[in-house]
Amino acid sequence: MTITHDQLAALKAPDLEIFEAIANDAYSRLPEDFRKLCAGLVIQVDDFPTEEVLKEMGAETDFDLLGLFQGIGLPFRSEQLAAAMPNMIWLYRRPILDYWAEHDETLGAVIAHVLVHEIGHHFGLSDADMEAIERRAE
């Protein structure tokens, strides 16, 4: 296959808006019972985690974190917490793009993997449970 100069010049990494659209699509394809764990989940995309998050998570570089879950899952909510902030997943575009460039997966599959693992680890799911959820989403 030959790529023209114009095609090459047009190639770009997805910006934050397109990346967020890919993430929302990937999330919508996850099994419904899994998505119910995080009713009202908000997906936020930033290029990198904040310095505070990096320090809190013990990250050595800006590229160490692909995502972060913040919130309280459905099984742990109480009446007092009903007005709390919504559950959020932060996806870090540049580290995810870096990971994607080094692996033989689609960007959507990488994003879905990060979503499943951020939600799954928060709820104590095993790696086998999360792999099964990812297979169901394919």
Secondary structure, DSSP 8 states (H G I E B T S, - for coil): ----HHHHHH-----HHHHHHHHHHHHHTS-HHHHGGGTT-EEEEESS--HHHHHHHT-SSTTS-SEEEES--GGG--GGGTTS---EEEEEHHHHHHHHHTSSS-HHHHHHHHHHHHHHHHTT--HHHHHHHHHHH-
